[in-house]
Amino acid sequence: MKILTICSDYLPNIGGISNHIYFLNKSLLSKGLEAKILHVVENSNKQHLFFEKAIVEGNLCYRLHIKDDLSGFNKLKYRNHVFNLINQHFSDTDIIHTHEFLATLFLIPKEYKWVWTNHTSHFFRFFSQRGFVNRLFSPLVRFKLSKADGIIAVSELYRKKTVEVLNNPVNMIPNGVDIESYSFKPVKFDLPNDKIKILISARWSKVKGIHVVVDLMERLEKNSEFKNLLFVFAGSGLRDDEDYYMKLLNRIERFSNKILFNKVSYKDMPSLYQSVDIVLIPSLFESASIVALEALASKKIVIASNVGGLPELIKDKQHGFLFEKENIEDLEKKLLYILSRMDSSEINNISEAGYQFCINNYDWSIISDKTIEVYKKILNENTNL
């Protein structure tokens, strides 16, 4: 079976989609599929329309460099060029797989079978907003997505919502995690041993709820436990709202018990998880959190907001702890409860249960097997026509 993934979000980009594509492709290759990546590199500093082969973390990747991005009508601008590349270099492809909502949506020639994985809340915002652009283009986008031969959503919540929008059958196949990497315990981060370290791994965006953490810090400031805590932010240099980012910096700068890592490569994330005690996910919305899976695979206690697909990963008081979105009082209560029992059998049992839940359901080998079943069903249906 020959699979071509077309994407604009891929390594060295840091994020859920690039991570998913890399590890899924790696697992497909290990199972004998001929899985290839065509990465459209946006805003590239290389020659415009330069096409190359590259090795990315041991996987072969084909790159098309373009001088701008795939927003707006640029999707159509590069369509014929991408079509020609596919027909010239990947004409024997059985299935094309895409993972982004709009960026690569119109880059699939109609003669190829196509699977689309829905990762992003942007999909639901696009169809719910009533702006002129959305009303003008949503029928076209809905029509295009309805023509996919297979649709996958990364959480049960997303599956139901995708069905509501498109009225197509949708498979639920979650994100995965490289269990082996996160079970290994290299130590590269020199964090103090006398502090309880709380990791917040996210870009500084409002939807990621970083302000919730700062609110918590301000609330805890007079608590005697506060001096024993160290808040470790990984991704503080990544943001999509400059005003929000600067307001947070102004609020957090007076605290001495915090560390701001600009960004941490995915290679070093296992080491960072092993260096902390608690992982806090304060998001206002999450589809299927990679951070939650990484924390579970690292046997860390997770505190997460009760939103999106997070409750599918974190069963409250079984695999971790959930708090009500933006409810600082509830978050403080859950955190203090954990701190008072850090070395107890209760907390150890919860972290072990979370780990077992993760390896039994989210190992990439399991995820790739489920994805292959979707591919096979499509090809079998095509054969029977």
N, C-alpha and C positions, 0 to 999 in steps of 0.2 A: 504494500500500500504506500502511495506517495502523497505526502501532505505538504502543502506550501502555506506558511503563515505570513500574511502581509501585515506589517505594522509600522507605525511611526514612533511608538513608545517601546524602546528596547534598551538593553544595556549599552552604555554605562549609565543610562538614566536610572534613578532610584525610585521605586514605586511598585504598587501592587500589580499593575498590568505587565510591566517589563519583567518583574520577578516571575509571574505566572507563565509567561511565554517561554522564558529561558528554561525553567525547570520542567515544564510540560514537554517541550521539545527534546530536552535531554533524556527524559524518561521514555518518550516515544522511540528515540534512536536506540536505546538500550533494549527495546523489545522488538527490534528488527524492522521498524518502519523507516522509510526513507523520508525523513522530516527535514524540511529546509525553511529558512527564514529569509524573507525579502524585507529589509528594513529601509524605509524611506526616511532619510536623515534630513530633517527640516533645518532651515537657516544654517546650512553647512558652510564652513569656510573653505571647503574644497571646490574644485571646478564644478560649475553648474552641470547637472545631469551626468556627472561622473559615476560610472558603475564599476563596482569592485567586489572581489571576494575577500572576506576577512575572517579570522578566527577569533571568536569571542568566548573567552573562558572554555576553550576546547571545542566549542561548537562552530561549525561552518555557518557563516552568515553572508548573504549577498546584500550589498548596500547601494542604494541609489541616492546620490547627494543632490539636493535642490537648494536654490538660493533663498527661498522663502518658506512659508509653512503651508499646511493643507487646510487652512481656514477658508470660509466663504467659497467663492467660485474657483479658488485654486484647486479644489478637488476635481473639477471638470477640466481645468487647464492642463493637468498632468495625466488625465485619464488615458488618452490614446498612447502616450509614451509608456505608461505602465503596462497597458494591454500588449503593446509590442514586445516589451521585455519578457512578459509572461509567455507569450507565444513563441518567442525565440529561445528562451533558456529553460522554461518550465512547462512545456507543452504536454508532457506526459503526466502531469499532476492529476491525481484522482479527486482530491478535495482541497479547496482553499479555505483556510480558517482565519478569521479576523477577530479582534478583541476590543477594538475601540468603537465608540458610538458613531461619530460623524467623520473622523479623519480619513479612514480608509473605506468608508461605506460604498463609495462609487468607483472603486478601483478593481472590482471583480468582474471579469468578462462573463457574460451571461451563459456561455457554453460550458462553464465549469461548475461543478457542485460546490456549494458554499455553506460553511458553518459559521455562525456568529455567536460569540460569548458576550453576554451583557454583564459588565462589571460596575457600571457607573451610575450614580444618582442623576447625572446630567441628562440621561435618557428620560427620566420621569419629569424633571424640571422642564425639559424641552416641550413635552406634550401637555403639560399642565399650564404653562404660561400663556397669556393671551396677547402678547405683543404682536405687532404687524408681521415681523419676520417669521415668528413661530407659526402664525396662522397661515402665512403664505406657503411655507415650505413643509409643514408637518404632514400634509397629505402625501407629498412626494416621498418623504423619508419613511413614513409608515408603509407605503406601497413597496418601497425597495426592501425594507426589512421583512415584510410579509413573504417575499420571494426567496428568503433563505431556505435551504434544504434542511437545515437543522439549527435550532436555537438552544443555547445553554445559558442558564443563570447561575450565579455563584452562591446563592442562598435561596432558601424556600420562600422568604419574603419577596425577593427579587423575581422568583419564578411566577408567583401569583400576580405581582404587579405587571410583569411583562406580558402575561396572558391577557390581563385586563386591557392593556394598550393595543396589542396586536391581534389578539384572538387566535394565536397560533399555538400548536403544541410546544411546550418548553421543557427541556430536561434540566434538572437541578444537579450540577456537579460543582462542588465547592472549590475554593482555593486549596492548595496543598502546602506542605512544608517539608523541607529536606531534614528529616528527623536526625540523620546521622550527624549533620553539621552542628545542630544545636544540642546534641547530647555530648559532643566533645567539649572539653573544658580548657581551651587555651586562655591565658590571662595576659591581655595587652594593655589594659587600662588600670592605671595606678590610682584607684579610688580608696579613700580612707576606710580602714577596717572598723573604726570605732563609731561609724554612722550607719543608720539604716537607709539604704539607697533606693530611691524611687525613680524609676525610669519612665520618661514620657518620650516616646519615639514617634514624631510626627512633624510635618511642616507647620510653620506658625500661621495657620489659617483659621478663620473663625469656625468653620465646620468641624475642625479637629479639636475645638474646645480648649485651646491653650489658656484662654482667659479664665476658665474654670479652675485650672491649677493655681493660677495667681490669686484668684479669689480664695482658694483653700489655704494658700500660704499666709495670706493676710488674716484669715480667720484663726489659724493655728498659732499665730505669732505669740500670743500670750500664754499658750499652753506649754507646760514644762517639757512635753515630749518634743516640741518643735526643734530645740537645739540639737536633738539627736538624729535629726533627719537631714538627708542630702537629696535635693531634687536634681535629677540628671536629665537634661533636655538634649535629645539627639535629633537634629534637623532644624535647629533654631535659625540657620541661615537660609532655609527654604521658605518662601512665602509668596502669596499671590495677592496680598493686600498690604500696601506699604503703610497706610495709616494705622491699620490694626496692628501691624508689626511694631511700629514705633511706639504706640501707646503701651504695648506690653513691655517693651524694653524699658520705658520710663518707669513703669510700675515695679519691675522686678529687679532693677539695678541696685536697690538698697539692701537686698537680701544677700547675706554672705554664704548661706548654705545652699547654693545652687551652682551647677556647672552647665555651661552652654556649649555644646558641640555643634559647630556649623553644619556639618553633615558627616555621617559615618557610612563608609562603604558597606555594601551587603556582605563582603568578605569578613569584615570586622564585627558585624552585628552579633554573631554567636558569642564572641568574647565579651561584648558589652552586656549582653543578657546574663552571662555567667558572673559578671562583676557586681550585679545589683541584687536586691532582695525582693522588690515589689515592682510590678509593671502596672502603670496607670493609663487607662485609655478613656479620656474624657470627652470623646467625640459627640457632636450634636447629631451626626448621622454616619453610619458605616454600612457598606454593603456586606462584605465578608472580610473581616479584618485580618490582614497578614500579621500584624503585630500581635494579635491575640494568639494566633497559631504558633508564632515564634516563641512567645512567652510560655505557652503550655509545653512546647517541645523542650524548653529549657528548665522545666519543673519550677517555674516561678509562680508566686501568688499573683493573680490578676484581679484588679478592680476596674470594672468597665461600666460605662453608661448603658442603660437599658434601652438601646436604640437599634434600629435597622436589623442587620443579621447577627449582631453580637450575642443576643440571648440564645441563638442556635449553637454558639461555640462555648459560651460561659453559662453553665447552669448554676444559678445562685446557690452558694454554700455547698455545691458539689464539686465544681471545677474551678471555682473562683467566687468573686463577689460582684453583684450588680448594684448600681445606685441610679436613682432617677435623674434623668438628663438635667444638667445645670442646677441640681439641687445640692448646694454646698453643705447644708446641714446633714443631709443623708450621706454624702460622700465622707464628711468628717467622721460621722458615726461609724461607718464601715471601716475606715482607715484605723481609727482608735481601737476598734474591736480586734483588728488584725495585730496591731502593735502590742496589745496586751497579751497576745497568745503566740508570738512569733516562733517560739521553739516548742510549741505544744504538739501533741500527736494529732490534734484536730487540724491544725494548719498543714502539717506534713502530709496528712491523709488527703487533704483537698488538693495539694500540689501534685501528689502521686496520682490521684484519680484524674486530674486534668491531663497529665502526661499520658496515661493509658488511653484516655478518650481520644487524644490527639493521634497517637500512633495507630490506633485501631481504625481511624476514619479519615485521616488527612495526609497520610504518607503519599508522596507523589506517585508511587507505583499503583496505589489504589485509584488515584485520580486519573492517571493515564489509562488504566484499564476501562474505567467508565467512559472516558472520551473515545477510546477505540470502539467501544460498543455503539456509540452514536455514529461514528464513521461507517462501521459495517452495516448498520441498519439502512443508512442512506444509499450505500452502494448496492445492497441487496434489493432494495426497493426499485432502484434504477434498473437492475438486471431483470427484474420481473415485469417491467413495463413492455 
